[in-house]
Amino acid sequence: MGPAGIVVASSGPAARLATSLDGSHWHLLPAGGFPARFALTDIQGTASGYVAVGRWTTAGGLGAAESLWSGDGRQWSELPAILPTAPPGPDAGSAVGSVVVGSGGVIAVGRGVTSATLWWQSTDGRHWQSLSGYPPLGPTTCTGEGCAGLPDGSLVGDGARMVAMRGGADGGVWTSTDGRAWRTVAVSGDRPDTQATAAGLGNTLVLLPGGILVSDRTTTWFGEAGVE
């Protein structure tokens, strides 16, 4: 949902786009809305337009993390914005998987050539900076197989705000509108455990109008928003 209504799309190369003003009546856009070398993984509306993320196919075949921008969800930039990676360059082998949106900015979540999770932040969906260390969560301290290169918690957004959450004894909750400046939220009661908020495990973390829902598929927690 964005300033020109709802925009949805199929994933992968040659993605097809459809738009709607009310969610009931849809208009399928002509094929070729995205550049041929762009493989879409996620599309989200922001306060000022729409951002599409994915991978730009390079001559070497690895691809690079890229984003496209549109003010109306119909006409998209012909050339992608390159999301910075280390090592830099179009053959770094990175891709974006999803976008988390707040009212003042977005965070793109992807993977690098080493399979480490990468975060990028943008205030407008067009100009990006790398977020090393996954602030405010920090990197995971897990030492088991497959644990390296992950944030120590999960990130979710609803278009107005982003929430970062880490479970366990040293857990915490933070909120932000742009993905750069974070505010600590006081929490009490039965907190989710570390596994429930771990990234990459298929857990459920959902922002609701009155709080946040967390589930690890066996146990569910609900955090109700209090009055400050």
Helices and strands as residue ranges (DSSP letters): E 6-9, E 12-13, E 17-20, E 26-28, E 38-45, E 50-56, E 64-70, E 81-82, E 95-102, E 105-111, E 117-122, E 129-130, E 154-157, E 162-166, E 172-176, E 183-185, H 194-197, E 204-208, E 211-215, E 220-224
